[in-house]
C-alpha cells in the first residue's frame, strides 16, 4: 500500500522540486531574497505572529518539531514586510510522534496537514525528502534557514550524531527557528531535508554554537505511513 501511495503522490504532482537558483557566497545572518528557500514556512498564532519554523514536503503537508503548530504561512523572506508571494493556510490536523519525550526532547517531530493545498510557485514549493536512514557525509556543507535574526541562515558542517533520532551540526539556529529545515544539496541539484531544528548547544564542536536537529531520514517510514492514513483512510 505504501508503494502505491508514493506512486499516487508522484502522479498528482507531489514530487519534491528541491532545486533553487545558484547560491553564490552565503554568510550567516544575512537576509535571504524571496524564493531562495521556497520550502521554508512560518508557524504563526494570533496575535503573536511568528512562533517557529516549518518545512513544506508536499502540497498539503508540512514537517516541524513536536511543540509548535498554529496557522502556516509560506512565501515570505521578511516577517516584517510580507510580500505578494505569501500564501496562508490553516492547520487541519497535527500528528505528533507517539514517542515524543518533552523532558529530553527526543522524537521531536510532527506532521501538519493543511486545510487545503498550497499553490506551487517559484516562491513556494516542497523540499525533497531523504531515503530511510540515508546518511550525510560528516564534512558535508548544509544550510539552516529561519527568522531568528531577520532571515538568519548559516553554512554549517555536520559533525556528529546523538543516536538515531538526532543530528548534531556546527551552528545553532537563531531564536524562533525551532522546527525549521536543515537542507543539504544532493546530486543533480536536489535539495534534501535532513534535519529539523530542535535544540541547541549540547554537541561537542570546535565550531561556535552547535545545535541538535531531528534526524528526518530516521522518520521517513513513519511520515509516509501517517500521510497515507490521513489521506486515504481518515478523510
RAPE-V132347 format. One record per residue. N is the residue number from 0. BURIAL is 1 if it has 16 or more other C-alpha atoms within 10 Angstrom, else 0. Layout:
n->N burial->BURIAL
n->N burial->BURIAL
This chain:
n->0 burial->0
n->1 burial->0
n->2 burial->0
n->3 burial->0
n->4 burial->1
n->5 burial->0
n->6 burial->0
n->7 burial->0
n->8 burial->0
n->9 burial->0
n->10 burial->0
n->11 burial->0
n->12 burial->0
n->13 burial->1
n->14 burial->1
n->15 burial->1
n->16 burial->1
n->17 burial->1
n->18 burial->1
n->19 burial->1
n->20 burial->0
n->21 burial->0
n->22 burial->0
n->23 burial->0
n->24 burial->0
n->25 burial->0
n->26 burial->0
n->27 burial->1
n->28 burial->1
n->29 burial->0
n->30 burial->1
n->31 burial->1
n->32 burial->0
n->33 burial->1
n->34 burial->1
n->35 burial->1
n->36 burial->1
n->37 burial->1
n->38 burial->1
n->39 burial->1
n->40 burial->1
n->41 burial->1
n->42 burial->1
n->43 burial->1
n->44 burial->0
n->45 burial->0
n->46 burial->0
n->47 burial->0
n->48 burial->0
n->49 burial->1
n->50 burial->1
n->51 burial->1
n->52 burial->1
n->53 burial->1
n->54 burial->1
n->55 burial->1
n->56 burial->1
n->57 burial->1
n->58 burial->1
n->59 burial->1
n->60 burial->1
n->61 burial->1
n->62 burial->1
n->63 burial->1
n->64 burial->1
n->65 burial->1
n->66 burial->1
n->67 burial->1
n->68 burial->1
n->69 burial->1
n->70 burial->1
n->71 burial->1
n->72 burial->1
n->73 burial->1
n->74 burial->1
n->75 burial->1
n->76 burial->1
n->77 burial->1
n->78 burial->0
n->79 burial->0
n->80 burial->0
n->81 burial->0
n->82 burial->0
n->83 burial->0
n->84 burial->0
n->85 burial->0
n->86 burial->1
n->87 burial->1
n->88 burial->1
n->89 burial->1
n->90 burial->1
n->91 burial->0
n->92 burial->0
n->93 burial->1
n->94 burial->1
n->95 burial->1
n->96 burial->1
n->97 burial->0
n->98 burial->0
n->99 burial->1
n->100 burial->0
n->101 burial->0
n->102 burial->0
n->103 burial->0
n->104 burial->1
n->105 burial->1
n->106 burial->1
n->107 burial->1
n->108 burial->1
n->109 burial->1
n->110 burial->1
n->111 burial->1
n->112 burial->1
n->113 burial->1
n->114 burial->0
n->115 burial->0
n->116 burial->0
n->117 burial->1
n->118 burial->0
n->119 burial->1
n->120 burial->0
n->121 burial->1
n->122 burial->1
n->123 burial->1
n->124 burial->1
n->125 burial->1
n->126 burial->1
n->127 burial->1
n->128 burial->1
n->129 burial->1
n->130 burial->0
n->131 burial->0
n->132 burial->1
n->133 burial->0
n->134 burial->0
n->135 burial->0
n->136 burial->0
n->137 burial->0
n->138 burial->0
n->139 burial->0
n->140 burial->1
n->141 burial->1
n->142 burial->1
n->143 burial->1
n->144 burial->1
n->145 burial->1
n->146 burial->1
n->147 burial->1
n->148 burial->1
n->149 burial->1
n->150 burial->1
n->151 burial->1
n->152 burial->1
n->153 burial->1
n->154 burial->1
n->155 burial->1
n->156 burial->1
n->157 burial->1
n->158 burial->1
n->159 burial->1
n->160 burial->1
n->161 burial->0
n->162 burial->0
n->163 burial->0
n->164 burial->1
n->165 burial->1
n->166 burial->1
n->167 burial->1
n->168 burial->1
n->169 burial->1
n->170 burial->1
n->171 burial->1
n->172 burial->1
n->173 burial->1
n->174 burial->0
n->175 burial->1
n->176 burial->1
n->177 burial->1
n->178 burial->1
n->179 burial->1
n->180 burial->1
n->181 burial->1
n->182 burial->1
n->183 burial->1
n->184 burial->1
n->185 burial->0
n->186 burial->0
n->187 burial->0
n->188 burial->0
n->189 burial->1
n->190 burial->1
n->191 burial->1
n->192 burial->1
n->193 burial->1
n->194 burial->1
n->195 burial->1
n->196 burial->1
n->197 burial->1
n->198 burial->1
n->199 burial->1
n->200 burial->1
n->201 burial->0
n->202 burial->1
n->203 burial->0
n->204 burial->1
n->205 burial->0
n->206 burial->0
n->207 burial->0
n->208 burial->1
n->209 burial->1
n->210 burial->1
n->211 burial->1
n->212 burial->1
n->213 burial->1
n->214 burial->1
n->215 burial->1
n->216 burial->1
n->217 burial->1
n->218 burial->1
n->219 burial->1
n->220 burial->0
n->221 burial->0
n->222 burial->1
n->223 burial->0
n->224 burial->0
n->225 burial->0
n->226 burial->1
n->227 burial->1
n->228 burial->0
n->229 burial->0
n->230 burial->0
n->231 burial->0
n->232 burial->0
n->233 burial->0
n->234 burial->0
